[in-house]
């Protein structure tokens, strides 16, 4: 797939200490980074990212065809603007690499990801409260979807109470 990077689709990521600032392309409900940007994100060299991506693809964890997009970007080289097609990698690839890279930043990422997954496994849900309070950041608003899920849960709760009532009524009748 070929596309041209559009500035309105760029999200800026900055880590807690402020020493890592990265432009992240947001397109078609996905986030995309180049190998160079992933190297900056995890504070490693590009060849390290390249190595781990090859491992991700060769192990069958992800398919290259669904995680790589060729995107044309304009970059300044000397005094002229040059169009180049660059490989961008999806959020799935970024996460997979984050679990393989050995750096402080990658460790922080894994801690965050593990805590998020643990919360989901324990509670059955994870909520990004700020995102829900402030509305859609990336085009799609999931608030209505959350409300629908809550209504579904409430409906099953009603069914549960009805079953308990039926059991009590049955015991009283017998």
N, CA, C and O atoms as a DFTB+ gen file, in Angstrom:
696 C
 N C O
     1  1       0.848      -1.171       0.000
     2  2       0.000       0.000       0.000
     3  2       0.896       1.237       0.000
     4  3       1.880       1.294       0.738
     5  1       0.561       2.208      -0.813
     6  2       1.369       3.408      -0.920
     7  2       0.522       4.605      -0.513
     8  3      -0.635       4.715      -0.918
     9  1       1.076       5.476       0.261
    10  2       0.352       6.665       0.709
    11  2       1.342       7.800       0.871
    12  3       2.555       7.588       0.875
    13  1       0.822       8.993       1.003
    14  2       1.662      10.154       1.261
    15  2       1.378      10.627       2.675
    16  3       0.220      10.805       3.054
    17  1       2.430      10.830       3.456
    18  2       2.260      11.285       4.838
    19  2       1.595      12.654       4.838
    20  3       1.999      13.549       4.095
    21  1       0.584      12.811       5.667
    22  2      -0.161      14.048       5.775
    23  2       0.060      14.614       7.177
    24  3      -0.105      13.903       8.169
    25  1       0.431      15.890       7.259
    26  2       0.773      16.480       8.556
    27  2      -0.353      16.421       9.573
    28  3      -0.087      16.330      10.772
    29  1      -1.605      16.469       9.128
    30  2      -2.707      16.413      10.101
    31  2      -2.811      15.043      10.761
    32  3      -3.470      14.889      11.789
    33  1      -2.157      14.053      10.165
    34  2      -2.208      12.697      10.696
    35  2      -0.985      12.359      11.541
    36  3      -0.735      11.189      11.829
    37  1      -0.231      13.362      11.935
    38  2       0.975      13.142      12.726
    39  2       0.661      13.416      14.194
    40  3       0.119      14.466      14.537
    41  1       1.004      12.468      15.047
    42  2       0.841      12.606      16.488
    43  2       2.241      12.679      17.069
    44  3       3.137      11.962      16.625
    45  1       2.434      13.529      18.045
    46  2       3.752      13.637      18.654
    47  2       3.764      12.884      19.971
    48  3       2.924      13.112      20.842
    49  1       4.723      11.986      20.105
    50  2       4.896      11.223      21.335
    51  2       6.098      11.783      22.073
    52  3       7.137      12.049      21.467
    53  1       5.963      11.961      23.364
    54  2       7.090      12.385      24.202
    55  2       7.071      11.534      25.458
    56  3       6.028      11.375      26.092
    57  1       8.238      10.981      25.820
    58  2       8.273      10.148      27.030
    59  2       8.210      11.024      28.277
    60  3       8.249      12.251      28.180
    61  1       8.112      10.401      29.438
    62  2       7.923      11.139      30.693
    63  2       9.053      12.107      30.994
    64  3       8.818      13.191      31.528
    65  1      10.278      11.725      30.656
    66  2      11.419      12.594      30.960
    67  2      11.603      13.690      29.919
    68  3      12.335      14.651      30.153
    69  1      10.947      13.553      28.775
    70  2      11.043      14.576      27.743
    71  2      12.246      14.432      26.831
    72  3      12.439      15.246      25.929
    73  1      13.061      13.405      27.054
    74  2      14.255      13.269      26.223
    75  2      14.000      12.506      24.924
    76  3      14.878      12.466      24.062
    77  1      12.827      11.904      24.764
    78  2      12.474      11.226      23.519
    79  2      11.215      11.879      22.964
    80  3      10.166      11.870      23.609
    81  1      11.326      12.448      21.759
    82  2      10.182      13.051      21.079
    83  2      10.119      12.455      19.684
    84  3      11.086      12.523      18.925
    85  1       8.983      11.873      19.351
    86  2       8.868      11.152      18.091
    87  2       7.572      11.531      17.385
    88  3       6.528      11.693      18.017
    89  1       7.657      11.669      16.065
    90  2       6.471      11.866      15.252
    91  2       5.910      10.490      14.912
    92  3       6.611       9.635      14.371
    93  1       4.644      10.291      15.235
    94  2       3.979       9.021      14.959
    95  2       2.880       9.294      13.943
    96  3       2.031      10.160      14.158
    97  1       2.893       8.565      12.847
    98  2       1.856       8.725      11.838
    99  2       0.621       7.957      12.278
   100  3       0.712       6.785      12.644
   101  1      -0.533       8.611      12.244
   102  2      -1.798       7.941      12.543
   103  2      -2.604       7.901      11.259
   104  3      -2.907       8.940      10.673
   105  1      -2.952       6.692      10.822
   106  2      -3.709       6.555       9.584
   107  2      -4.532       5.278       9.632
   108  3      -4.042       4.226      10.044
   109  1      -5.777       5.377       9.211
   110  2      -6.650       4.217       9.099
   111  2      -6.721       3.430      10.415
   112  3      -6.591       2.206      10.432
   113  1      -6.930       4.160      11.508
   114  2      -7.061       3.587      12.857
   115  2      -5.847       2.768      13.288
   116  3      -5.985       1.764      13.986
   117  1      -4.665       3.198      12.871
   118  2      -3.440       2.521      13.277
   119  2      -2.326       3.552      13.415
   120  3      -2.391       4.638      12.838
   121  1      -1.308       3.198      14.185
   122  2      -0.147       4.052      14.369
   123  2       1.015       3.431      13.618
   124  3       1.165       2.210      13.585
   125  1       1.852       4.295      13.005
   126  2       2.925       3.822      12.142
   127  2       4.231       4.537      12.472
   128  3       4.254       5.753      12.660
   129  1       5.319       3.769      12.539
   130  2       6.659       4.326      12.752
   131  2       7.635       3.713      11.760
   132  3       7.450       2.583      11.306
   133  1       8.669       4.466      11.432
   134  2       9.772       3.925      10.641
   135  2      10.710       3.177      11.579
   136  3      10.577       3.263      12.800
   137  1      11.653       2.448      11.007
   138  2      12.656       1.782      11.844
   139  2      13.468       2.823      12.612
   140  3      13.824       2.613      13.771
   141  1      13.753       3.939      11.959
   142  2      14.526       4.999      12.621
   143  2      13.765       5.535      13.836
   144  3      14.352       5.737      14.899
   145  1      12.469       5.764      13.679
   146  2      11.655       6.269      14.793
   147  2      11.545       5.245      15.917
   148  3      11.567       5.603      17.094
   149  1      11.426       3.953      15.546
   150  2      11.391       2.907      16.581
   151  2      12.709       2.881      17.344
   152  3      12.726       2.689      18.560
   153  1      13.809       3.075      16.626
   154  2      15.121       3.096      17.282
   155  2      15.189       4.249      18.280
   156  3      15.732       4.091      19.374
   157  1      14.641       5.405      17.910
   158  2      14.602       6.552      18.828
   159  2      13.685       6.252      20.015
   160  3      14.021       6.567      21.157
   161  1      12.538       5.648      19.745
   162  2      11.570       5.327      20.797
   163  2      12.180       4.426      21.864
   164  3      11.992       4.650      23.059
   165  1      12.911       3.410      21.423
   166  2      13.470       2.436      22.357
   167  2      14.948       2.687      22.670
   168  3      15.580       1.887      23.360
   169  1      15.496       3.792      22.166
   170  2      16.900       4.186      22.411
   171  2      17.898       3.081      22.056
   172  3      18.753       2.704      22.857
   173  1      17.761       2.583      20.839
   174  2      18.708       1.599      20.311
   175  2      19.071       2.007      18.882
   176  3      18.539       2.986      18.357
   177  1      19.960       1.268      18.269
   178  2      20.359       1.552      16.888
   179  2      19.356       0.936      15.906
   180  3      18.660      -0.027      16.228
   181  1      19.301       1.512      14.709
   182  2      18.370       1.047      13.682
   183  2      18.614      -0.425      13.347
   184  3      17.661      -1.175      13.133
   185  1      19.889      -0.849      13.300
   186  2      20.148      -2.254      12.960
   187  2      19.580      -3.213      14.016
   188  3      19.264      -4.359      13.697
   189  1      19.449      -2.761      15.253
   190  2      18.815      -3.577      16.298
   191  2      17.328      -3.751      15.995
   192  3      16.789      -4.851      16.116
   193  1      16.677      -2.672      15.606
   194  2      15.254      -2.731      15.241
   195  2      15.075      -3.657      14.042
   196  3      14.180      -4.502      14.025
   197  1      15.938      -3.489      13.039
   198  2      15.880      -4.315      11.833
   199  2      16.013      -5.801      12.186
   200  3      15.267      -6.635      11.675
   201  1      16.957      -6.118      13.052
   202  2      17.168      -7.505      13.490
   203  2      15.899      -8.071      14.136
   204  3      15.462      -9.172      13.800
   205  1      15.321      -7.320      15.051
   206  2      14.139      -7.811      15.769
   207  2      12.921      -7.925      14.843
   208  3      12.118      -8.847      14.989
   209  1      12.783      -6.998      13.898
   210  2      11.681      -7.105      12.935
   211  2      11.824      -8.374      12.096
   212  3      10.842      -9.076      11.853
   213  1      13.043      -8.664      11.657
   214  2      13.268      -9.900      10.889
   215  2      12.881     -11.123      11.715
   216  3      12.288     -12.067      11.192
   217  1      13.215     -11.106      13.005
   218  2      12.855     -12.218      13.899
   219  2      11.335     -12.339      14.046
   220  3      10.788     -13.442      14.035
   221  1      10.669     -11.207      14.183
   222  2       9.206     -11.192      14.316
   223  2       8.567     -11.819      13.077
   224  3       7.643     -12.625      13.186
   225  1       9.068     -11.443      11.901
   226  2       8.489     -11.953      10.660
   227  2       8.883     -13.412      10.408
   228  3       8.044     -14.209       9.987
   229  1      10.137     -13.768      10.656
   230  2      10.579     -15.146      10.379
   231  2       9.945     -16.156      11.343
   232  3       9.774     -17.323      10.991
   233  1       9.599     -15.711      12.553
   234  2       8.954     -16.617      13.517
   235  2       7.469     -16.807      13.220
   236  3       6.826     -17.690      13.788
   237  1       6.927     -15.979      12.332
   238  2       5.510     -16.068      12.000
   239  2       4.613     -15.315      12.966
   240  3       3.388     -15.401      12.873
   241  1       5.216     -14.572      13.898
   242  2       4.410     -13.801      14.852
   243  2       3.537     -12.786      14.124
   244  3       2.362     -12.613      14.448
   245  1       4.125     -12.123      13.142
   246  2       3.397     -11.157      12.318
   247  2       3.740     -11.391      10.854
   248  3       4.778     -11.969      10.531
   249  1       2.858     -10.934       9.975
   250  2       3.115     -11.014       8.539
   251  2       3.559      -9.645       8.048
   252  3       2.967      -8.622       8.393
   253  1       4.602      -9.644       7.245
   254  2       5.101      -8.375       6.707
   255  2       4.011      -7.641       5.942
   256  3       3.874      -6.424       6.059
   257  1       3.238      -8.380       5.160
   258  2       2.236      -7.758       4.293
   259  2       1.188      -6.960       5.066
   260  3       0.641      -5.989       4.543
   261  1       0.907      -7.357       6.293
   262  2      -0.129      -6.645       7.052
   263  2       0.444      -5.636       8.045
   264  3      -0.314      -4.910       8.688
   265  1       1.758      -5.581       8.177
   266  2       2.337      -4.671       9.175
   267  2       3.267      -3.622       8.583
   268  3       3.762      -2.760       9.308
   269  1       3.511      -3.681       7.282
   270  2       4.388      -2.686       6.648
   271  2       3.599      -1.926       5.594
   272  3       2.869      -2.516       4.798
   273  1       3.758      -0.606       5.602
   274  2       3.192       0.257       4.554
   275  2       4.301       1.100       3.984
   276  3       5.115       1.661       4.718
   277  1       4.329       1.186       2.691
   278  2       5.264       2.097       2.042
   279  2       4.570       3.449       1.957
   280  3       3.489       3.572       1.381
   281  1       5.200       4.452       2.535
   282  2       4.609       5.788       2.557
   283  2       5.619       6.767       1.989
   284  3       6.786       6.784       2.381
   285  1       5.147       7.578       1.059
   286  2       6.015       8.578       0.453
   287  2       6.112       9.779       1.384
   288  3       5.102      10.353       1.791
   289  1       7.328      10.142       1.708
   290  2       7.536      11.323       2.544
   291  2       8.438      12.295       1.793
   292  3       9.221      11.902       0.928
   293  1       8.311      13.552       2.137
   294  2       9.165      14.587       1.557
   295  2      10.179      14.965       2.619
   296  3       9.820      15.328       3.739
   297  1      11.453      14.877       2.252
   298  2      12.491      15.281       3.194
   299  2      13.465      16.215       2.503
   300  3      13.680      16.139       1.294
   301  1      14.043      17.092       3.294
   302  2      14.981      18.077       2.769
   303  2      16.367      17.446       2.723
   304  3      16.867      16.943       3.730
   305  1      16.975      17.479       1.550
   306  2      18.346      17.007       1.376
   307  2      19.124      18.149       0.747
   308  3      18.981      18.447      -0.439
   309  1      19.941      18.772       1.563
   310  2      20.632      19.975       1.094
   311  2      19.626      21.088       0.934
   312  3      18.938      21.462       1.884
   313  1      19.542      21.623      -0.286
   314  2      18.602      22.725      -0.540
   315  2      17.354      22.264      -1.279
   316  3      16.508      23.082      -1.642
   317  1      17.237      20.976      -1.499
   318  2      16.088      20.507      -2.281
   319  2      15.217      19.541      -1.475
   320  3      15.680      18.855      -0.564
   321  1      13.946      19.518      -1.848
   322  2      13.002      18.573      -1.253
   323  2      12.987      17.303      -2.094
   324  3      12.867      17.355      -3.318
   325  1      13.108      16.168      -1.425
   326  2      13.167      14.888      -2.125
   327  2      12.037      13.990      -1.632
   328  3      11.828      13.833      -0.429
   329  1      11.307      13.399      -2.592
   330  2      10.272      12.409      -2.269
   331  2      10.928      11.046      -2.136
   332  3      11.672      10.620      -3.019
   333  1      10.655      10.365      -1.038
   334  2      11.195       9.021      -0.831
   335  2      10.078       8.115      -0.317
   336  3       9.227       8.527       0.472
   337  1      10.110       6.876      -0.788
   338  2       9.205       5.871      -0.236
   339  2       9.904       5.205       0.928
   340  3      11.001       4.666       0.781
   341  1       9.263       5.243       2.089
   342  2       9.865       4.708       3.305
   343  2       8.924       3.656       3.893
   344  3       7.704       3.819       3.856
   345  1       9.492       2.582       4.431
   346  2       8.686       1.567       5.112
   347  2       8.275       2.078       6.487
   348  3       9.112       2.504       7.283
   349  1       6.978       2.027       6.751
   350  2       6.438       2.334       8.070
   351  2       5.868       1.040       8.638
   352  3       5.323       0.218       7.901
   353  1       5.994       0.865       9.943
   354  2       5.578      -0.366      10.611
   355  2       4.417      -0.069      11.546
   356  3       4.405       0.946      12.243
   357  1       3.435      -0.975      11.551
   358  2       2.208      -0.782      12.327
   359  2       2.455      -0.932      13.822
   360  3       3.522      -1.362      14.260
   361  1       1.440      -0.563      14.584
   362  2       1.506      -0.669      16.042
   363  2       1.799      -2.104      16.481
   364  3       2.523      -2.314      17.454
   365  1       1.249      -3.086      15.778
   366  2       1.540      -4.487      16.118
   367  2       3.043      -4.763      16.060
   368  3       3.597      -5.409      16.950
   369  1       3.693      -4.271      15.011
   370  2       5.142      -4.477      14.867
   371  2       5.906      -3.710      15.940
   372  3       6.885      -4.218      16.487
   373  1       5.468      -2.499      16.243
   374  2       6.126      -1.679      17.270
   375  2       6.064      -2.399      18.622
   376  3       7.056      -2.457      19.348
   377  1       4.896      -2.942      18.949
   378  2       4.733      -3.664      20.216
   379  2       5.609      -4.914      20.237
   380  3       6.274      -5.194      21.235
   381  1       5.610      -5.665      19.135
   382  2       6.422      -6.892      19.073
   383  2       7.901      -6.581      19.276
   384  3       8.599      -7.305      19.987
   385  1       8.373      -5.517      18.658
   386  2       9.780      -5.119      18.824
   387  2      10.023      -4.660      20.260
   388  3      11.065      -4.968      20.839
   389  1       9.077      -3.932      20.832
   390  2       9.214      -3.452      22.207
   391  2       9.392      -4.569      23.217
   392  3      10.012      -4.375      24.263
   393  1       8.850      -5.742      22.906
   394  2       9.010      -6.894      23.794
   395  2      10.330      -7.629      23.583
   396  3      10.664      -8.532      24.350
   397  1      11.077      -7.255      22.559
   398  2      12.346      -7.931      22.287
   399  2      13.569      -7.078      22.602
   400  3      14.616      -7.605      22.978
   401  1      13.440      -5.782      22.450
   402  2      14.580      -4.875      22.597
   403  2      15.010      -4.789      24.056
   404  3      14.180      -4.822      24.964
   405  1      16.308      -4.679      24.264
   406  2      16.848      -4.562      25.616
   407  2      17.386      -3.143      25.826
   408  3      18.531      -2.840      25.491
   409  1      16.537      -2.292      26.384
   410  2      16.940      -0.923      26.723
   411  2      16.037      -0.440      27.851
   412  3      15.000      -1.044      28.129
   413  1      16.433       0.640      28.491
   414  2      15.630       1.201      29.577
   415  2      14.232       1.565      29.070
   416  3      13.231       1.246      29.712
   417  1      14.171       2.235      27.911
   418  2      12.889       2.677      27.362
   419  2      11.996       1.484      27.021
   420  3      10.791       1.512      27.269
   421  1      12.600       0.432      26.450
   422  2      11.820      -0.766      26.128
   423  2      11.319      -1.433      27.406
   424  3      10.203      -1.952      27.446
   425  1      12.142      -1.417      28.442
   426  2      11.724      -1.983      29.731
   427  2      10.542      -1.202      30.290
   428  3       9.593      -1.800      30.797
   429  1      10.586       0.123      30.205
   430  2       9.472       0.950      30.673
   431  2       8.203       0.634      29.890
   432  3       7.112       0.560      30.455
   433  1       8.362       0.448      28.581
   434  2       7.227       0.072      27.739
   435  2       6.643      -1.264      28.196
   436  3       5.426      -1.400      28.326
   437  1       7.507      -2.248      28.439
   438  2       7.037      -3.575      28.854
   439  2       6.339      -3.522      30.209
   440  3       5.348      -4.220      30.425
   441  1       6.848      -2.705      31.116
   442  2       6.198      -2.544      32.425
   443  2       4.787      -1.992      32.238
   444  3       3.830      -2.501      32.821
   445  1       4.668      -0.941      31.414
   446  2       3.353      -0.354      31.147
   447  2       2.430      -1.389      30.497
   448  3       1.286      -1.553      30.923
   449  1       2.919      -2.085      29.472
   450  2       2.095      -3.056      28.747
   451  2       1.669      -4.206      29.658
   452  3       0.521      -4.648      29.613
   453  1       2.588      -4.681      30.472
   454  2       2.280      -5.786      31.387
   455  2       1.254      -5.357      32.427
   456  3       0.327      -6.111      32.725
   457  1       1.405      -4.163      32.982
   458  2       0.427      -3.662      33.961
   459  2      -0.952      -3.507      33.334
   460  3      -1.965      -3.817      33.962
   461  1      -0.989      -3.028      32.093
   462  2      -2.260      -2.872      31.394
   463  2      -2.908      -4.232      31.162
   464  3      -4.107      -4.399      31.385
   465  1      -2.119      -5.196      30.716
   466  2      -2.640      -6.542      30.481
   467  2      -3.093      -7.199      31.783
   468  3      -4.129      -7.864      31.817
   469  1      -2.322      -7.016      32.852
   470  2      -2.700      -7.569      34.158
   471  2      -4.039      -6.998      34.624
   472  3      -4.898      -7.724      35.123
   473  1      -4.199      -5.693      34.452
   474  2      -5.457      -5.054      34.849
   475  2      -6.624      -5.643      34.053
   476  3      -7.696      -5.895      34.601
   477  1      -6.404      -5.856      32.769
   478  2      -7.450      -6.436      31.928
   479  2      -7.797      -7.854      32.382
   480  3      -8.971      -8.213      32.474
   481  1      -6.779      -8.650      32.663
   482  2      -7.014     -10.038      33.083
   483  2      -7.721     -10.089      34.439
   484  3      -8.632     -10.895      34.628
   485  1      -7.312      -9.240      35.379
   486  2      -7.926      -9.227      36.714
   487  2      -9.354      -8.709      36.688
   488  3     -10.259      -9.334      37.240
   489  1      -9.554      -7.558      36.042
   490  2     -10.844      -6.876      36.099
   491  2     -11.775      -7.220      34.939
   492  3     -12.995      -7.104      35.054
   493  1     -11.190      -7.643      33.830
   494  2     -12.002      -7.885      32.645
   495  2     -12.160      -6.646      31.782
   496  3     -12.875      -6.676      30.781
   497  1     -11.506      -5.564      32.154
   498  2     -11.566      -4.331      31.369
   499  2     -10.392      -3.425      31.724
   500  3      -9.793      -3.541      32.794
   501  1     -10.083      -2.526      30.804
   502  2      -9.114      -1.456      31.034
   503  2      -9.732      -0.207      30.429
   504  3     -10.233      -0.247      29.306
   505  1      -9.703       0.885      31.149
   506  2     -10.309       2.124      30.666
   507  2      -9.271       3.234      30.650
   508  3      -8.584       3.471      31.644
   509  1      -9.162       3.912      29.514
   510  2      -8.343       5.110      29.414
   511  2      -9.276       6.283      29.734
   512  3      -9.893       6.860      28.839
   513  1      -9.366       6.619      31.000
   514  2     -10.322       7.615      31.487
   515  2     -10.152       8.955      30.786
   516  3     -11.138       9.572      30.382
   517  1      -8.921       9.407      30.638
   518  2      -8.674      10.710      30.007
   519  2      -9.197      10.743      28.581
   520  3      -9.804      11.727      28.160
   521  1      -8.965       9.679      27.844
   522  2      -9.418       9.633      26.456
   523  2     -10.942       9.654      26.378
   524  3     -11.511      10.304      25.501
   525  1     -11.600       8.948      27.288
   526  2     -13.060       8.943      27.284
   527  2     -13.626      10.296      27.714
   528  3     -14.628      10.751      27.162
   529  1     -12.992      10.939      28.693
   530  2     -13.473      12.246      29.172
   531  2     -13.287      13.328      28.117
   532  3     -14.152      14.187      27.943
   533  1     -12.162      13.287      27.415
   534  2     -11.808      14.367      26.494
   535  2     -12.286      14.154      25.069
   536  3     -12.061      15.007      24.211
   537  1     -12.929      13.053      24.804
   538  2     -13.436      12.815      23.458
   539  2     -12.388      12.184      22.558
   540  3     -11.264      11.912      22.980
   541  1     -12.777      11.959      21.316
   542  2     -11.896      11.227      20.409
   543  2     -10.618      11.995      20.088
   544  3     -10.651      13.172      19.727
   545  1      -9.500      11.303      20.230
   546  2      -8.214      11.889      19.880
   547  2      -7.831      11.516      18.462
   548  3      -7.171      12.283      17.761
   549  1      -8.245      10.345      18.050
   550  2      -7.785       9.805      16.786
   551  2      -8.939       9.450      15.865
   552  3      -8.959       8.378      15.260
   553  1      -9.901      10.358      15.765
   554  2     -10.968      10.181      14.802
   555  2     -12.195       9.451      15.308
   556  3     -13.297       9.991      15.213
   557  1     -12.055       8.268      15.831
   558  2     -13.207       7.466      16.224
   559  2     -13.501       7.648      17.708
   560  3     -12.596       7.635      18.543
   561  1     -14.784       7.818      18.019
   562  2     -15.211       7.980      19.406
   563  2     -15.760       6.649      19.902
   564  3     -16.738       6.133      19.362
   565  1     -15.131       6.099      20.926
   566  2     -15.516       4.790      21.453
   567  2     -16.446       4.894      22.658
   568  3     -16.798       3.875      23.251
   569  1     -16.849       6.109      23.027
   570  2     -17.693       6.304      24.198
   571  2     -19.024       5.573      24.048
   572  3     -19.475       4.895      24.971
   573  1     -19.651       5.716      22.876
   574  2     -20.939       5.051      22.645
   575  2     -20.799       3.531      22.699
   576  3     -21.689       2.837      23.191
   577  1     -19.677       3.017      22.191
   578  2     -19.428       1.574      22.254
   579  2     -19.326       1.111      23.709
   580  3     -19.843       0.053      24.068
   581  1     -18.658       1.910      24.540
   582  2     -18.542       1.580      25.961
   583  2     -19.918       1.589      26.629
   584  3     -20.236       0.693      27.411
   585  1     -20.730       2.598      26.320
   586  2     -22.083       2.658      26.888
   587  2     -22.911       1.439      26.495
   588  3     -23.658       0.900      27.312
   589  1     -22.777       1.008      25.251
   590  2     -23.507      -0.166      24.780
   591  2     -23.081      -1.416      25.551
   592  3     -23.922      -2.234      25.923
   593  1     -21.790      -1.562      25.789
   594  2     -21.292      -2.713      26.553
   595  2     -21.815      -2.675      27.992
   596  3     -22.161      -3.713      28.557
   597  1     -21.870      -1.483      28.576
   598  2     -22.397      -1.344      29.940
   599  2     -23.875      -1.746      29.968
   600  3     -24.317      -2.419      30.899
   601  1     -24.638      -1.333      28.950
   602  2     -26.055      -1.718      28.874
   603  2     -26.199      -3.234      28.767
   604  3     -27.087      -3.822      29.384
   605  1     -25.321      -3.866      27.980
   606  2     -25.360      -5.332      27.849
   607  2     -25.102      -5.996      29.202
   608  3     -25.772      -6.962      29.567
   609  1     -24.135      -5.473      29.932
   610  2     -23.814      -6.023      31.257
   611  2     -24.999      -5.841      32.194
   612  3     -25.356      -6.754      32.938
   613  1     -25.606      -4.664      32.156
   614  2     -26.764      -4.398      33.022
   615  2     -27.920      -5.337      32.681
   616  3     -28.637      -5.784      33.576
   617  1     -28.105      -5.639      31.395
   618  2     -29.181      -6.548      30.983
   619  2     -28.927      -7.943      31.541
   620  3     -29.862      -8.600      31.999
   621  1     -27.687      -8.405      31.511
   622  2     -27.392      -9.736      32.056
   623  2     -27.523      -9.724      33.576
   624  3     -27.861     -10.745      34.175
   625  1     -27.261      -8.585      34.199
   626  2     -27.424      -8.447      35.645
   627  2     -28.901      -8.611      36.013
   628  3     -29.234      -9.269      36.998
   629  1     -29.764      -8.017      35.226
   630  2     -31.211      -8.126      35.438
   631  2     -31.637      -9.590      35.336
   632  3     -32.452     -10.070      36.125
   633  1     -31.079     -10.280      34.362
   634  2     -31.380     -11.701      34.173
   635  2     -30.930     -12.516      35.383
   636  3     -31.627     -13.434      35.817
   637  1     -29.767     -12.177      35.921
   638  2     -29.230     -12.847      37.099
   639  2     -30.187     -12.672      38.283
   640  3     -30.517     -13.643      38.964
   641  1     -30.631     -11.433      38.528
   642  2     -31.558     -11.178      39.633
   643  2     -32.892     -11.890      39.414
   644  3     -33.514     -12.355      40.370
   645  1     -33.329     -11.975      38.165
   646  2     -34.569     -12.682      37.860
   647  2     -34.429     -14.164      38.209
   648  3     -35.360     -14.762      38.749
   649  1     -33.286     -14.752      37.908
   650  2     -33.036     -16.163      38.235
   651  2     -33.074     -16.377      39.751
   652  3     -33.652     -17.353      40.229
   653  1     -32.463     -15.472      40.497
   654  2     -32.471     -15.572      41.967
   655  2     -33.899     -15.478      42.488
   656  3     -34.291     -16.250      43.363
   657  1     -34.675     -14.545      41.962
   658  2     -36.078     -14.390      42.355
   659  2     -36.852     -15.668      42.046
   660  3     -37.655     -16.124      42.860
   661  1     -36.610     -16.241      40.875
   662  2     -37.277     -17.494      40.497
   663  2     -36.942     -18.609      41.479
   664  3     -37.819     -19.386      41.858
   665  1     -35.686     -18.694      41.892
   666  2     -35.256     -19.724      42.846
   667  2     -35.978     -19.544      44.176
   668  3     -36.465     -20.517      44.752
   669  1     -36.051     -18.293      44.678
   670  2     -36.755     -18.031      45.938
   671  2     -38.237     -18.368      45.818
   672  3     -38.810     -18.983      46.718
   673  1     -38.852     -17.972      44.722
   674  2     -40.276     -18.270      44.514
   675  2     -40.516     -19.770      44.461
   676  3     -41.511     -20.267      44.988
   677  1     -39.616     -20.476      43.831
   678  2     -39.725     -21.930      43.733
   679  2     -39.635     -22.573      45.113
   680  3     -40.382     -23.502      45.418
   681  1     -38.723     -22.081      45.945
   682  2     -38.559     -22.629      47.300
   683  2     -39.791     -22.340      48.154
   684  3     -40.210     -23.179      48.951
   685  1     -40.362     -21.167      47.985
   686  2     -41.549     -20.795      48.758
   687  2     -42.728     -21.675      48.360
   688  3     -43.496     -22.112      49.218
   689  1     -42.873     -21.935      47.064
   690  2     -43.978     -22.756      46.571
   691  2     -43.834     -24.206      47.006
   692  3     -44.840     -24.895      47.171
   693  1     -42.633     -24.678      47.191
   694  2     -42.413     -26.090      47.579
   695  2     -42.419     -26.173      49.041
   696  3     -42.254     -27.258      49.598
